[in-house]
Amino acid sequence: MSVGDDSGIELTGMTQVIPTVLAVVAVGLMVVALLAMASQNLAVAGMCFLSASLVIYLRETRFRNDGAGAA
């Protein structure tokens, strides 16, 4: 089903669920990392930043729409 006539956006059901969830998880990890850093808990902040980086990497390499991801 198309959203609007001239928008060019087409919804294909549940195809974007996993990448969207991974993006939300990455943002959540960044927020936790910033809060941990503000409270001087640097080990937790570092692990959250590292985890967010890995989530972003996996999202971009495994769940791309254009097929240009890693094999």
Backbone bond lengths (Angstrom), bond angles and torsions (degrees), N, CA, C in turn:
res aa  C-N    CA-C-N  psi(-1)  N-CA   C-N-CA  omega(-1)  CA-C   N-CA-C  phi
1 M - - - 1.432 - - 1.519 108.53 -
2 S 1.290 117.33 141.03 1.462 122.46 -178.57 1.515 110.09 -94.45
3 V 1.309 115.27 147.51 1.454 121.43 174.60 1.519 106.48 -101.12
4 G 1.312 117.14 107.33 1.461 120.24 -177.30 1.520 111.09 75.43
5 D 1.307 116.67 163.42 1.456 120.39 -178.34 1.512 112.86 -87.34
6 D 1.325 118.10 -37.09 1.454 120.53 -174.27 1.527 113.36 -113.71
7 S 1.321 118.01 10.89 1.464 119.95 -176.50 1.524 112.25 -78.24
8 G 1.309 118.33 -27.22 1.454 121.12 -178.89 1.522 113.45 78.41
9 I 1.324 117.89 3.30 1.464 121.84 -179.91 1.518 108.33 -93.33
10 E 1.301 115.77 129.53 1.452 119.87 178.41 1.523 109.18 -125.78
11 L 1.315 115.58 126.09 1.460 120.98 177.82 1.515 108.92 -90.35
12 T 1.311 116.33 129.79 1.463 119.75 -179.03 1.525 110.97 -116.44
13 G 1.281 117.24 38.99 1.454 120.04 176.25 1.514 112.56 84.54
14 M 1.318 116.36 -128.39 1.449 122.68 -172.60 1.531 113.18 -97.45
15 T 1.322 118.61 22.95 1.462 120.02 -174.91 1.520 113.18 -72.54
16 Q 1.315 118.58 -20.49 1.458 121.65 -176.64 1.529 113.28 -101.77
17 V 1.309 118.56 8.76 1.463 120.86 -174.59 1.527 111.73 -67.32
18 I 1.314 118.32 -50.49 1.469 120.87 -176.33 1.526 111.71 -63.71
19 P 1.337 120.14 -49.10 1.462 118.75 177.74 1.531 113.26 -61.21
20 T 1.325 116.75 -34.84 1.467 120.35 178.94 1.522 110.69 -68.20
21 V 1.314 117.22 -43.39 1.467 121.13 178.08 1.525 110.28 -62.38
22 L 1.328 117.07 -42.18 1.462 119.81 178.83 1.527 111.53 -64.38
23 A 1.321 117.72 -36.83 1.461 120.31 177.28 1.530 110.77 -65.92
24 V 1.323 117.02 -40.81 1.471 120.78 178.05 1.525 110.32 -65.39
25 V 1.322 117.59 -39.98 1.467 121.19 177.77 1.527 110.29 -62.87
26 A 1.342 117.06 -42.37 1.462 120.50 179.23 1.524 111.23 -62.66
27 V 1.323 117.10 -42.55 1.466 120.21 178.03 1.525 110.65 -64.72
28 G 1.325 116.62 -41.10 1.466 120.31 177.77 1.523 112.07 -62.05
29 L 1.325 116.34 -41.33 1.464 119.87 177.63 1.522 111.63 -64.40
30 M 1.327 117.04 -37.42 1.470 120.31 177.60 1.529 110.98 -65.40
31 V 1.325 116.64 -40.00 1.470 120.04 178.51 1.522 110.46 -64.72
32 V 1.331 116.55 -45.24 1.462 120.06 177.96 1.524 110.33 -61.34
33 A 1.327 116.59 -40.33 1.461 120.21 179.42 1.523 111.20 -63.58
34 L 1.315 117.48 -42.90 1.466 120.09 179.17 1.529 111.71 -65.16
35 L 1.324 116.37 -39.64 1.468 119.38 177.56 1.526 110.88 -66.74
36 A 1.322 117.06 -40.58 1.465 120.63 178.40 1.527 110.19 -65.48
37 M 1.317 117.01 -39.39 1.458 120.23 179.12 1.523 110.97 -66.18
38 A 1.328 116.28 -37.69 1.464 120.00 179.00 1.524 111.55 -67.51
39 S 1.328 117.18 -28.44 1.460 120.47 179.73 1.532 112.23 -95.79
40 Q 1.334 116.55 16.34 1.463 123.61 176.19 1.525 113.88 65.21
41 N 1.326 117.18 22.67 1.462 120.90 175.83 1.528 107.14 -99.29
42 L 1.326 115.74 78.13 1.453 121.39 -169.55 1.523 113.76 -72.89
43 A 1.317 117.86 -28.25 1.466 120.04 178.29 1.534 110.40 -65.90
44 V 1.322 116.42 -44.34 1.466 120.66 177.92 1.521 110.06 -65.57
45 A 1.323 116.82 -41.81 1.465 120.76 179.16 1.526 110.74 -61.12
46 G 1.305 117.34 -44.20 1.457 120.96 179.56 1.511 112.44 -63.46
47 M 1.317 116.98 -42.69 1.462 120.02 178.87 1.528 111.51 -66.63
48 C 1.324 117.05 -36.03 1.468 119.64 178.11 1.523 111.20 -68.58
49 F 1.338 117.06 -41.59 1.460 119.68 176.93 1.528 110.62 -63.15
50 L 1.322 117.30 -42.10 1.460 121.19 178.20 1.531 110.82 -63.15
51 S 1.317 116.53 -44.03 1.461 120.72 179.19 1.524 111.46 -64.01
52 A 1.322 116.67 -41.48 1.469 120.10 177.88 1.521 110.53 -62.60
53 S 1.314 117.36 -39.77 1.460 120.66 178.38 1.524 110.93 -62.92
54 L 1.324 117.17 -42.06 1.458 120.79 178.54 1.524 112.04 -66.45
55 V 1.323 116.96 -38.76 1.468 120.56 178.04 1.528 110.00 -64.05
56 I 1.324 116.77 -43.46 1.465 120.26 178.08 1.524 110.47 -63.18
57 Y 1.318 117.31 -42.88 1.465 121.12 178.33 1.528 110.81 -59.83
58 L 1.331 117.00 -48.75 1.459 120.38 179.80 1.521 111.53 -62.30
59 R 1.327 116.45 -40.06 1.459 120.06 178.99 1.519 111.12 -62.02
60 E 1.304 116.40 -43.44 1.462 120.07 -176.37 1.522 113.35 -76.57
61 T 1.319 118.54 -27.47 1.457 119.68 -178.03 1.521 113.19 -95.39
62 R 1.300 118.97 -29.16 1.466 121.01 -175.06 1.520 114.34 -101.68
63 F 1.315 117.91 -26.32 1.458 120.55 -172.11 1.521 111.77 -124.45
64 R 1.317 116.47 53.58 1.463 121.01 177.97 1.520 109.44 -97.01
65 N 1.331 116.35 146.73 1.449 121.01 179.83 1.516 113.16 -83.25
66 D 1.325 117.89 -30.23 1.455 120.35 -172.19 1.525 113.23 -85.58
67 G 1.317 118.49 -0.20 1.453 121.08 177.14 1.516 114.20 77.16
68 A 1.340 118.11 9.25 1.459 121.16 -177.57 1.523 111.99 -91.13
69 G 1.322 117.96 8.61 1.466 120.36 -178.66 1.511 112.04 -74.87
70 A 1.322 114.43 177.85 1.463 120.70 -179.19 1.526 109.99 -66.37
71 A 1.291 115.76 151.13 1.473 120.49 -177.71 1.507 112.35 -79.20
